[in-house]
């Protein structure tokens, strides 16, 4: 979901959340169990409400605040934008195919 005037995202796609949680787990920011709990919370939220701060607000009763704070700080600098990466890969592949057809 995007702001119609600025086109900035208002919520986070679930695929991006999954990838960011995996990266945070792999880098030791979250345990396997904490990442799983946060993913379950993200899945339970209506998609416009899926933001990292909202996910952490819902999790505050089950995950220690220090862990949630570390995770939020991690997302500010290291969140994965998998949808963007997939779009760029599709564009690169489209260019490769166009170049191959041009050479044929």
Backbone as a chain_set.jsonl record, in Angstrom:
{"seq": "XXXXXXXXXXXXXXXXXXXXXXXXXXXXXXXXXXXXXXXXXXXXXXXXXXXXXXXXXXXXXXXXXXXXXXXXXXXXXXXXXXXXXXXXXXXXXXXXXXXXXXXX", "coords": {"N": [[0.844, -1.154, 0.0], [0.566, 2.209, -0.875], [1.277, 5.718, -0.436], [-0.809, 7.935, -2.108], [0.061, 10.406, -3.045], [2.838, 10.754, -2.569], [3.895, 8.313, -3.168], [5.268, 6.784, -1.382], [5.784, 3.889, 0.628], [3.154, 2.716, 2.736], [2.722, 0.516, 4.184], [4.172, -2.726, 4.835], [5.083, -5.208, 2.538], [4.3, -8.672, 2.908], [6.162, -10.53, 1.943], [8.54, -9.059, 2.044], [8.748, -8.699, 4.79], [9.077, -11.357, 5.662], [11.608, -11.956, 4.518], [13.218, -10.02, 5.748], [12.957, -10.736, 8.449], [14.204, -13.244, 8.352], [16.801, -12.46, 7.657], [17.452, -10.912, 9.921], [17.383, -12.91, 11.851], [19.444, -14.581, 10.902], [21.595, -12.88, 11.306], [21.753, -12.758, 14.002], [20.149, -11.018, 15.437], [17.564, -11.686, 16.095], [16.098, -14.568, 17.672], [15.35, -17.867, 16.443], [12.795, -18.587, 17.354], [11.714, -16.071, 18.127], [11.694, -14.728, 15.662], [9.872, -16.355, 14.306], [7.584, -15.888, 15.853], [7.156, -13.155, 15.382], [6.661, -13.242, 12.643], [4.263, -14.694, 12.617], [2.607, -12.835, 13.883], [2.722, -10.744, 11.996], [1.461, -11.981, 9.815], [-1.097, -12.144, 10.866], [-2.055, -9.591, 10.863], [-4.067, -7.131, 9.234], [-3.397, -6.215, 5.895], [-2.846, -3.359, 5.37], [-1.991, -2.576, 7.855], [0.439, -3.693, 8.322], [3.291, -2.949, 9.431], [6.656, -2.528, 10.553], [6.882, -1.222, 13.111], [4.209, -1.565, 14.071], [3.943, -4.357, 14.151], [5.821, -4.916, 16.138], [4.636, -3.554, 18.291], [2.385, -5.151, 18.776], [3.724, -7.435, 19.536], [4.863, -6.825, 21.981], [4.075, -7.924, 24.414], [4.988, -10.468, 24.426], [7.614, -10.683, 23.603], [10.765, -9.589, 24.731], [11.291, -6.075, 25.36], [13.853, -4.983, 24.717], [14.814, -6.655, 22.711], [12.916, -6.22, 20.716], [13.373, -3.484, 20.262], [15.993, -3.596, 19.25], [15.507, -5.044, 16.931], [13.796, -3.256, 15.535], [15.582, -1.128, 15.116], [17.396, -2.458, 13.474], [15.735, -2.868, 11.227], [15.524, -0.297, 10.244], [17.857, 0.177, 8.874], [18.549, -2.147, 7.519], [16.433, -3.503, 6.338], [14.905, -5.799, 4.124], [14.045, -5.389, 0.771], [12.414, -7.234, -0.947], [10.468, -7.342, -2.951], [11.209, -5.232, -4.608], [13.754, -6.119, -5.419], [13.006, -8.407, -6.863], [11.535, -7.216, -8.946], [13.559, -5.73, -10.217], [15.197, -7.844, -11.051], [13.479, -9.065, -12.886], [13.321, -7.044, -14.817], [16.01, -6.965, -15.66], [16.229, -9.519, -16.771], [14.349, -9.317, -18.823], [15.62, -7.448, -20.459], [17.869, -8.978, -21.181], [16.645, -10.985, -22.718], [15.544, -9.422, -24.774], [17.92, -8.448, -25.908], [19.039, -10.875, -26.817], [17.143, -11.614, -28.749], [17.477, -9.531, -30.521], [20.009, -10.03, -31.512], [19.585, -12.351, -32.871]], "CA": [[0.0, 0.0, 0.0], [1.398, 3.396, -1.049], [0.667, 7.04, -0.351], [-1.119, 8.322, -3.483], [0.75, 11.636, -3.441], [4.299, 10.618, -2.526], [4.225, 6.943, -3.573], [6.031, 6.104, -0.336], [4.992, 2.782, 1.182], [2.467, 2.912, 4.011], [2.784, -0.77, 4.877], [5.268, -3.572, 4.363], [4.629, -6.475, 1.965], [4.649, -9.835, 3.726], [7.395, -11.139, 1.433], [9.654, -8.274, 2.586], [8.828, -9.005, 6.225], [9.684, -12.695, 5.787], [13.037, -11.878, 4.198], [13.873, -9.215, 6.783], [13.026, -11.567, 9.661], [15.235, -14.265, 8.121], [18.103, -11.78, 7.736], [17.675, -10.557, 11.334], [17.699, -14.165, 12.543], [20.771, -15.016, 10.457], [22.604, -11.967, 11.855], [21.736, -12.852, 15.455], [19.3, -9.992, 16.053], [16.408, -12.425, 16.615], [16.183, -16.023, 17.731], [14.422, -18.553, 15.539], [11.451, -18.492, 17.939], [11.239, -14.685, 18.05], [11.384, -14.45, 14.255], [8.622, -17.053, 14.014], [6.482, -15.19, 16.526], [6.913, -11.905, 14.664], [6.03, -13.589, 11.371], [2.862, -15.033, 12.914], [1.906, -11.571, 14.135], [2.597, -10.039, 10.715], [0.416, -12.667, 9.041], [-2.412, -11.92, 11.466], [-2.464, -8.197, 10.681], [-4.637, -6.701, 7.957], [-2.204, -5.768, 5.171], [-2.429, -1.956, 5.54], [-1.431, -2.396, 9.201], [1.712, -4.414, 8.417], [4.508, -2.139, 9.506], [7.508, -3.08, 11.604], [6.479, -0.726, 14.439], [2.952, -2.176, 14.514], [4.241, -5.754, 14.491], [6.497, -4.899, 17.443], [3.658, -3.168, 19.324], [1.582, -6.337, 19.086], [4.608, -8.432, 20.149], [5.497, -6.336, 23.21], [3.712, -8.736, 25.578], [5.58, -11.801, 24.341], [9.045, -10.59, 23.293], [11.349, -8.507, 25.535], [11.422, -4.782, 24.672], [15.205, -4.764, 24.184], [14.907, -7.395, 21.45], [12.092, -5.495, 19.743], [14.089, -2.249, 19.925], [17.113, -3.971, 18.372], [14.948, -5.416, 15.632], [13.346, -2.036, 14.852], [16.782, -0.424, 14.654], [17.878, -3.258, 12.35], [14.887, -2.629, 10.048], [15.766, 1.059, 9.721], [19.053, 0.197, 8.029], [18.83, -3.412, 6.835], [15.22, -4.188, 5.88], [15.008, -6.359, 2.781], [12.956, -5.029, -0.139], [12.415, -8.342, -1.891], [9.638, -6.998, -4.115], [12.046, -4.396, -5.479], [14.781, -6.982, -6.004], [12.347, -9.249, -7.866], [11.206, -6.367, -10.097], [14.81, -5.443, -10.918], [15.616, -9.083, -11.715], [12.601, -9.243, -14.048], [13.748, -6.077, -15.831], [17.299, -7.425, -16.208], [15.962, -10.687, -17.624], [13.666, -8.817, -20.016], [16.654, -6.853, -21.304], [18.661, -10.079, -21.738], [15.848, -11.625, -23.771], [15.482, -8.475, -25.893], [19.242, -8.446, -26.542], [19.177, -12.151, -27.53], [16.286, -11.554, -29.934], [18.075, -8.566, -31.44], [21.172, -10.679, -32.13], [19.154, -13.523, -33.661]], "C": [[0.905, 1.238, 0.0], [0.594, 4.677, -0.874], [0.412, 7.526, -1.781], [-0.394, 9.585, -3.955], [2.26, 11.467, -3.524], [4.792, 9.28, -3.059], [5.137, 6.229, -2.582], [5.171, 4.994, 0.253], [4.392, 3.136, 2.537], [2.466, 1.635, 4.834], [3.875, -1.601, 4.215], [4.702, -4.857, 3.767], [5.13, -7.66, 2.801], [5.936, -10.503, 3.242], [8.619, -10.382, 1.957], [9.851, -8.56, 4.069], [9.491, -10.355, 6.432], [11.198, -12.63, 5.577], [13.811, -11.083, 5.245], [13.997, -10.0, 8.079], [14.111, -12.633, 9.521], [16.628, -13.644, 8.246], [18.435, -11.414, 9.18], [18.028, -11.796, 12.15], [19.115, -14.614, 12.185], [21.89, -14.152, 11.035], [22.579, -11.908, 13.375], [20.929, -11.782, 16.166], [18.106, -10.654, 16.737], [16.744, -13.898, 16.732], [15.212, -16.593, 16.701], [12.99, -18.407, 16.047], [10.888, -17.077, 17.855], [10.871, -14.314, 16.616], [10.073, -15.119, 13.857], [7.421, -16.369, 14.631], [6.143, -13.891, 15.799], [6.265, -12.162, 13.302], [4.561, -13.948, 11.577], [2.036, -13.774, 13.161], [1.687, -10.826, 12.819], [1.498, -10.658, 9.861], [-0.975, -12.343, 9.558], [-2.937, -10.5, 11.245], [-3.061, -7.977, 9.292], [-3.526, -5.983, 7.201], [-1.872, -4.279, 5.294], [-1.784, -1.672, 6.901], [-0.071, -3.062, 9.367], [2.886, -3.453, 8.291], [5.361, -2.745, 10.615], [7.15, -2.526, 12.979], [5.184, -1.367, 14.953], [3.16, -3.636, 14.907], [4.882, -5.81, 15.876], [5.565, -4.463, 18.569], [2.821, -4.37, 19.743], [2.424, -7.36, 19.847], [5.122, -8.04, 21.521], [5.148, -7.145, 24.454], [4.376, -10.112, 25.561], [7.081, -11.801, 24.054], [9.619, -9.408, 24.081], [11.558, -7.216, 24.735], [12.805, -4.541, 24.064], [15.389, -5.47, 22.841], [14.112, -6.674, 20.367], [12.764, -4.192, 19.315], [15.256, -2.531, 18.977], [16.617, -4.32, 16.978], [14.484, -4.176, 14.864], [14.53, -1.227, 14.329], [17.368, -1.137, 13.439], [17.063, -2.955, 11.09], [15.119, -1.245, 9.448], [16.919, 1.079, 8.713], [19.236, -1.049, 7.164], [17.585, -4.165, 6.379], [15.408, -4.628, 4.431], [13.791, -5.908, 1.972], [12.937, -6.062, -1.259], [11.573, -8.05, -3.124], [10.43, -6.148, -5.104], [13.095, -5.244, -6.181], [14.197, -7.876, -7.09], [12.016, -8.447, -9.122], [12.465, -6.048, -10.905], [15.32, -6.672, -11.66], [14.776, -9.33, -12.967], [12.994, -8.278, -15.17], [15.077, -6.485, -16.472], [17.087, -8.59, -17.17], [15.265, -10.268, -18.915], [14.669, -8.201, -20.984], [17.516, -7.936, -21.947], [17.926, -10.738, -22.896], [15.771, -10.716, -24.996], [16.812, -8.437, -26.639], [19.461, -9.721, -27.345], [18.355, -12.141, -28.812], [16.859, -10.604, -30.981], [19.254, -9.177, -32.191], [20.767, -11.812, -33.064], [18.778, -13.156, -35.078]], "O": [[1.872, 1.317, 0.758], [-0.61, 4.713, -1.131], [1.337, 7.529, -2.593], [-0.256, 9.798, -5.159], [2.894, 11.979, -4.447], [5.975, 9.13, -3.366], [5.713, 5.189, -2.901], [3.954, 5.146, 0.363], [5.037, 3.771, 3.372], [2.234, 1.669, 6.043], [4.424, -1.228, 3.179], [3.914, -5.537, 4.425], [6.243, -7.639, 3.327], [6.719, -10.992, 4.057], [9.632, -11.003, 2.279], [10.981, -8.652, 4.547], [10.371, -10.49, 7.282], [11.968, -13.182, 6.364], [14.938, -11.44, 5.587], [15.033, -9.939, 8.741], [14.853, -12.894, 10.468], [17.522, -14.226, 8.861], [19.573, -11.586, 9.617], [18.877, -11.735, 13.039], [19.893, -14.985, 13.063], [23.006, -14.631, 11.232], [23.294, -11.108, 13.979], [21.019, -11.655, 17.387], [17.687, -10.239, 17.817], [17.572, -14.418, 15.984], [14.364, -15.88, 16.163], [12.076, -18.136, 15.267], [9.71, -16.899, 17.545], [9.854, -13.662, 16.382], [9.257, -14.524, 13.154], [6.362, -16.278, 14.01], [4.969, -13.567, 15.623], [5.419, -11.385, 12.859], [3.709, -13.543, 10.786], [0.9, -13.667, 12.699], [0.589, -10.332, 12.559], [0.698, -9.945, 9.255], [-1.928, -12.274, 8.782], [-4.127, -10.241, 11.421], [-2.612, -8.563, 8.307], [-2.779, -5.213, 7.805], [-0.687, -3.947, 5.32], [-1.114, -0.655, 7.077], [0.515, -3.0, 10.448], [3.394, -3.188, 7.201], [4.839, -3.402, 11.515], [7.114, -3.291, 13.943], [5.077, -1.676, 16.139], [2.599, -4.093, 15.903], [4.524, -6.658, 16.694], [5.69, -4.952, 19.691], [2.577, -4.579, 20.932], [1.906, -8.074, 20.706], [5.767, -8.856, 22.179], [5.858, -7.059, 25.456], [4.336, -10.837, 26.554], [7.745, -12.819, 24.246], [9.019, -8.334, 24.095], [11.955, -7.262, 23.571], [12.905, -3.947, 22.991], [16.044, -4.942, 21.942], [14.577, -6.533, 19.237], [12.729, -3.835, 18.138], [15.478, -1.791, 18.018], [17.222, -3.942, 15.975], [14.752, -4.058, 13.668], [14.479, -0.7, 13.218], [17.79, -0.488, 12.481], [17.63, -2.801, 10.007], [14.922, -1.057, 8.247], [16.94, 1.911, 7.806], [19.987, -1.022, 6.189], [17.67, -5.351, 6.062], [15.998, -3.913, 3.621], [12.653, -6.028, 2.425], [13.386, -5.798, -2.374], [11.927, -8.465, -4.228], [10.32, -6.341, -6.315], [13.305, -5.113, -7.387], [14.827, -8.081, -8.128], [12.194, -8.938, -10.237], [12.442, -6.091, -12.135], [15.822, -6.556, -12.779], [15.303, -9.757, -13.994], [12.999, -8.657, -16.341], [15.246, -6.365, -17.686], [17.687, -8.641, -18.244], [15.56, -10.805, -19.982], [14.577, -8.41, -22.193], [17.86, -7.834, -23.125], [18.522, -11.016, -23.936], [15.915, -11.183, -26.126], [16.831, -8.397, -27.869], [20.013, -9.664, -28.444], [18.821, -12.61, -29.85], [16.739, -10.847, -32.181], [19.472, -8.878, -33.365], [21.532, -12.187, -33.952], [18.398, -14.026, -35.861]]}, "num_chains": 1, "name": "protein.A"}
